[in-house]
Amino acid sequence: MREINWAEPFDKPLSGAAKGVLATMMCLPESDYLTAEELYSRFKADPPMVIDDAIAELISEDKQFLICVNGRYAVNKMKLLEINTI
């Protein structure tokens, strides 16, 4: 089986859902700067509660991988320097 390399923040482990949301927002420009409702439509296989939990994890004070401006979530580009490929 082929090994997969993940982007993992230093000392800040993320849940699978949070990794999925962050990876999607980082890799697909059209998935950045979205409302929670717009993110729900990007992740149709997951209930909104899963996406809400992932957003809460990513925006939490100890992680801050997402920022929220006027109800839209965006990747905190300054935090990208803390992400290490493992």
MIROMI-579942 format. One record per residue (C-alpha): residue number from 1; residue in three letters; x, y, z. Coordinates in steps of 0.5 Angstrom, whole numbers. Layout:
N
+-----+--------+-------+-------+-------+
! num ! residu !    c1 !    c2 !    c3 !
+-----+--------+-------+-------+-------+
! NUM !    Ala !     X !     Y !     Z !
...
+-----+--------+-------+-------+-------+
END
This chain:
86
+-----+--------+-------+-------+-------+
! num ! residu !    c1 !    c2 !    c3 !
+-----+--------+-------+-------+-------+
!   1 !    Met !     0 !     0 !     0 !
!   2 !    Arg !     2 !     7 !    -2 !
!   3 !    Glu !     4 !    11 !     4 !
!   4 !    Ile !     0 !    18 !     4 !
!   5 !    Asn !     4 !    24 !     7 !
!   6 !    Trp !    -1 !    29 !    11 !
!   7 !    Ala !     0 !    36 !    13 !
!   8 !    Glu !     0 !    36 !    21 !
!   9 !    Pro !     1 !    42 !    25 !
!  10 !    Phe !     6 !    42 !    30 !
!  11 !    Asp !     4 !    40 !    37 !
!  12 !    Lys !    -3 !    41 !    35 !
!  13 !    Pro !    -6 !    34 !    33 !
!  14 !    Leu !   -13 !    35 !    29 !
!  15 !    Ser !   -19 !    30 !    28 !
!  16 !    Gly !   -20 !    27 !    22 !
!  17 !    Ala !   -26 !    32 !    20 !
!  18 !    Ala !   -22 !    38 !    22 !
!  19 !    Lys !   -16 !    35 !    17 !
!  20 !    Gly !   -21 !    34 !    12 !
!  21 !    Val !   -24 !    41 !    12 !
!  22 !    Leu !   -17 !    45 !    13 !
!  23 !    Ala !   -14 !    41 !     7 !
!  24 !    Thr !   -20 !    42 !     3 !
!  25 !    Met !   -20 !    50 !     4 !
!  26 !    Met !   -12 !    50 !     3 !
!  27 !    Cys !   -12 !    46 !    -4 !
!  28 !    Leu !   -19 !    49 !    -7 !
!  29 !    Pro !   -19 !    56 !    -7 !
!  30 !    Glu !   -27 !    56 !    -9 !
!  31 !    Ser !   -27 !    53 !    -2 !
!  32 !    Asp !   -24 !    58 !     2 !
!  33 !    Tyr !   -28 !    64 !     5 !
!  34 !    Leu !   -34 !    61 !     6 !
!  35 !    Thr !   -40 !    61 !    11 !
!  36 !    Ala !   -42 !    55 !    15 !
!  37 !    Glu !   -48 !    53 !    10 !
!  38 !    Glu !   -43 !    54 !     4 !
!  39 !    Leu !   -38 !    49 !     7 !
!  40 !    Tyr !   -44 !    44 !     9 !
!  41 !    Ser !   -45 !    43 !     1 !
!  42 !    Arg !   -38 !    42 !     0 !
!  43 !    Phe !   -38 !    36 !     5 !
!  44 !    Lys !   -45 !    33 !     3 !
!  45 !    Ala !   -43 !    26 !     6 !
!  46 !    Asp !   -42 !    29 !    13 !
!  47 !    Pro !   -48 !    32 !    18 !
!  48 !    Pro !   -47 !    40 !    19 !
!  49 !    Met !   -46 !    38 !    26 !
!  50 !    Val !   -39 !    35 !    24 !
!  51 !    Ile !   -37 !    41 !    20 !
!  52 !    Asp !   -39 !    45 !    26 !
!  53 !    Asp !   -35 !    41 !    30 !
!  54 !    Ala !   -29 !    41 !    25 !
!  55 !    Ile !   -30 !    49 !    25 !
!  56 !    Ala !   -30 !    50 !    32 !
!  57 !    Glu !   -23 !    46 !    33 !
!  58 !    Leu !   -20 !    50 !    27 !
!  59 !    Ile !   -22 !    56 !    30 !
!  60 !    Ser !   -21 !    55 !    37 !
!  61 !    Glu !   -16 !    59 !    41 !
!  62 !    Asp !   -10 !    54 !    41 !
!  63 !    Lys !   -10 !    53 !    34 !
!  64 !    Gln !   -13 !    59 !    30 !
!  65 !    Phe !   -12 !    55 !    23 !
!  66 !    Leu !   -19 !    59 !    21 !
!  67 !    Ile !   -21 !    66 !    22 !
!  68 !    Cys !   -28 !    68 !    21 !
!  69 !    Val !   -29 !    75 !    18 !
!  70 !    Asn !   -37 !    77 !    17 !
!  71 !    Gly !   -39 !    70 !    18 !
!  72 !    Arg !   -34 !    67 !    13 !
!  73 !    Tyr !   -29 !    62 !    14 !
!  74 !    Ala !   -22 !    63 !    11 !
!  75 !    Val !   -15 !    59 !    12 !
!  76 !    Asn !   -11 !    63 !    17 !
!  77 !    Lys !    -5 !    64 !    12 !
!  78 !    Met !     0 !    66 !    17 !
!  79 !    Lys !    -1 !    59 !    21 !
!  80 !    Leu !     1 !    55 !    15 !
!  81 !    Leu !     8 !    56 !    17 !
!  82 !    Glu !     7 !    52 !    23 !
!  83 !    Ile !     4 !    46 !    19 !
!  84 !    Asn !     9 !    40 !    17 !
!  85 !    Thr !     9 !    35 !    12 !
!  86 !    Ile !     9 !    28 !    16 !
+-----+--------+-------+-------+-------+
END
